[in-house]
Amino acid sequence: MASVVKDFLNTEEEQEVVEAIRQAELKTSGEIRVHLERQCEGEALERAKVLFHHLKMDNTKAENGVLIYVAVDAKKFAICGDRGINQVVPEGFWQSTKDLMQTEFKNRKFKSGLVKGITSAGEQLAQFFPWDDNDINELSDEISTS
């Protein structure tokens, strides 16, 4: 795994983030991913949208993928949801989730911030896209980097 992860999370924290994704996805057909990179030129949400497509997160059957994007050195992050989830979450949901995460990030609790974001997104996904016996894990749970 690229050093950007190691600089942001230690190995144990990284595994806790991956486990939070797995636990959230046990309750939903939705897909959650975390992507880290060092720099982000421009707006974090615009970069997240590019990565969302690059990571093929827009290929889920129910259009219910969620990407949590963090530009570590640039100190920027964004949450990008696909059409299916964006149509059903309450207005302001992504901002309130970002606010939860930002509070943790400001205190240098990066793992905690990611886990809170994953848990919050997972709860919404479970409400609108509950897991059923036919669900498969469509995307990797591992943290991706660029």
C-alpha positions as CSV (number, residue, x, y, z in Angstrom):
1,M,0.0,0.0,0.0
2,A,1.3,3.5,-0.8
3,S,3.0,5.4,1.9
4,V,0.2,8.0,1.9
5,V,-1.9,5.6,4.0
6,K,1.0,4.9,6.4
7,D,1.5,8.6,6.9
8,F,-2.2,9.1,7.7
9,L,-3.1,5.9,9.5
10,N,-1.0,3.2,11.2
11,T,-1.5,-0.4,10.2
12,E,-3.9,-1.1,13.0
13,E,-6.0,2.1,12.3
14,E,-6.1,1.2,8.6
15,Q,-7.5,-2.3,9.4
16,E,-10.1,-0.6,11.7
17,V,-11.2,1.6,8.9
18,V,-11.5,-1.4,6.5
19,E,-13.4,-3.3,9.2
20,A,-15.8,-0.3,9.6
21,I,-16.5,-0.5,5.9
22,R,-17.1,-4.3,6.1
23,Q,-19.4,-3.9,9.1
24,A,-21.4,-1.1,7.4
25,E,-21.8,-3.1,4.2
26,L,-23.2,-6.1,6.1
27,K,-26.4,-4.1,6.5
28,T,-26.7,-2.7,3.0
29,S,-26.4,-3.4,-0.7
30,G,-24.5,-0.1,-0.9
31,E,-20.8,0.2,-1.4
32,I,-18.5,2.5,0.6
33,R,-14.8,3.2,-0.3
34,V,-12.1,5.4,1.2
35,H,-9.5,7.0,-1.1
36,L,-6.4,8.8,0.1
37,E,-4.0,10.9,-1.9
38,R,-1.5,13.6,-0.9
39,Q,-2.5,16.7,-2.9
40,C,-5.7,18.0,-4.4
41,E,-5.6,20.9,-6.9
42,G,-9.0,22.7,-6.9
43,E,-12.1,21.5,-5.1
44,A,-12.1,18.3,-3.2
45,L,-15.6,17.3,-4.3
46,E,-14.7,17.8,-8.0
47,R,-11.6,15.5,-7.5
48,A,-13.8,13.0,-5.6
49,K,-16.2,12.9,-8.6
50,V,-13.3,12.1,-11.0
51,L,-12.1,9.4,-8.7
52,F,-15.6,8.0,-8.2
53,H,-15.8,7.3,-11.9
54,H,-12.1,6.1,-12.1
55,L,-12.7,3.6,-9.3
56,K,-15.8,2.4,-11.1
57,M,-18.1,3.3,-8.2
58,D,-20.7,4.5,-10.6
59,N,-21.1,0.9,-11.8
60,T,-23.1,-0.4,-8.9
61,K,-26.5,-1.9,-9.7
62,A,-28.5,0.4,-7.4
63,E,-26.3,3.5,-7.9
64,N,-25.6,3.5,-4.2
65,G,-21.9,3.9,-3.9
66,V,-20.3,6.4,-1.5
67,L,-16.7,7.6,-1.7
68,I,-14.9,9.3,1.2
69,Y,-12.0,11.1,-0.4
70,V,-9.1,12.7,1.6
71,A,-6.3,14.7,0.3
72,V,-3.9,14.3,3.2
73,D,-1.3,17.0,2.7
74,A,-3.8,19.4,1.2
75,K,-6.0,19.0,4.3
76,K,-9.1,18.6,2.1
77,F,-11.8,16.0,2.0
78,A,-15.2,15.3,0.4
79,I,-17.9,12.7,0.3
80,C,-19.4,11.7,-3.0
81,G,-22.5,9.7,-3.3
82,D,-24.0,8.1,-6.5
83,R,-27.4,9.1,-7.9
84,G,-29.4,6.4,-6.1
85,I,-28.2,7.4,-2.6
86,N,-28.2,11.1,-3.3
87,Q,-31.9,11.0,-4.3
88,V,-33.0,9.6,-1.0
89,V,-30.7,11.0,1.8
90,P,-32.1,13.9,3.7
91,E,-31.0,17.4,2.5
92,G,-27.8,18.4,4.2
93,F,-26.9,14.8,5.1
94,W,-23.5,14.8,3.4
95,Q,-22.6,18.1,5.0
96,S,-23.6,16.9,8.5
97,T,-21.5,13.7,7.9
98,K,-18.5,15.9,6.8
99,D,-19.0,18.0,9.9
100,L,-18.8,14.9,12.1
101,M,-15.6,13.9,10.4
102,Q,-14.0,17.4,10.4
103,T,-14.4,17.6,14.2
104,E,-12.3,14.5,14.5
105,F,-9.8,15.5,11.8
106,K,-9.2,18.9,13.5
107,N,-8.2,16.9,16.6
108,R,-5.9,14.7,14.5
109,K,-8.1,11.7,15.1
110,F,-8.1,10.6,11.5
111,K,-9.2,7.0,12.0
112,S,-12.0,8.1,14.2
113,G,-13.1,10.7,11.6
114,L,-13.2,8.1,8.9
115,V,-15.0,5.5,11.0
116,K,-17.7,8.1,11.9
117,G,-18.1,9.0,8.3
118,I,-18.3,5.4,7.2
119,T,-20.8,4.6,10.0
120,S,-23.0,7.5,9.2
121,A,-23.0,6.7,5.5
122,G,-23.6,3.1,6.2
123,E,-26.7,3.9,8.4
124,Q,-28.3,5.9,5.6
125,L,-27.4,3.2,3.0
126,A,-28.9,0.5,5.3
127,Q,-32.1,2.6,5.7
128,F,-32.7,3.0,2.0
129,F,-30.8,0.1,0.5
130,P,-31.1,-2.8,3.0
131,W,-28.9,-5.9,2.5
132,D,-30.6,-9.0,1.2
133,D,-29.4,-12.6,0.4
134,N,-28.7,-11.8,-3.2
135,D,-26.2,-9.0,-2.4
136,I,-22.6,-9.3,-3.4
137,N,-19.7,-7.0,-2.5
138,E,-19.3,-5.2,-5.8
139,L,-16.2,-3.1,-4.8
140,S,-13.1,-3.6,-2.7
141,D,-13.3,-2.6,0.9
142,E,-9.5,-1.8,1.0
143,I,-8.4,1.9,1.2
144,S,-7.3,3.0,-2.3
145,T,-4.6,5.6,-3.0
146,S,-3.2,7.6,-5.9
